[in-house]
Amino acid sequence: MLGLKVENAHNGEAIARMPLNESLLNSGGPQAPIHGGATAALADFAACAAVWSMPETVDSATISISVNYTGPGVQTDLLARARVRRKGKRIASLTVEVTDRTGTLIADALVTYKIA
C-alpha cells in the first residue's frame, strides 16, 4: 500500500524509497505533508532491509523505533538510508535518515531489531 521499494542493501546498510502517493498525505489537499506514520514505516522498512543484508540474519523483528521529525515532506518521494551501527548476537541497533528528493532531512530514527 505504501509502495516501499529497497533500492540497495548490502553489509548492514540499505536505501529504501517511498514514492509520493496522495493517499499518504495528511488532510489538506495535495500540498499537505506526508503523514508521519508513513514516514515511520519507511524508516522501519529500511532498517529491516539493512538487517537482512547481513548474511548471518535468518530471523528478525522490530523491538523499538524512535522517530524524530525534522521537517515536512511535501510533494516529494522520500528516501531512507539505514545503517547498522552496532550488533550483537541477538540485537542490532540502527540509525535511519529520511530525506526528500532535494536531500533535506525529514526525519531521523533509531531502530532496535531482534536478530537470529
VENSUL-V831484 format. One record per helix or strand. SS is the DSSP state (@ for helix, = for strand). FROM is the first residue (numbers start at 1). TO is the last residue. If there is no record, write none. Layout:
ss=SS from=FROM to=TO
ss=SS from=FROM to=TO
This chain:
ss== from=4 to=10
ss== from=13 to=18
ss=@ from=22 to=24
ss== from=25 to=25
ss== from=34 to=34
ss=@ from=36 to=52
ss== from=60 to=69
ss== from=78 to=87
ss== from=91 to=99
ss== from=105 to=115
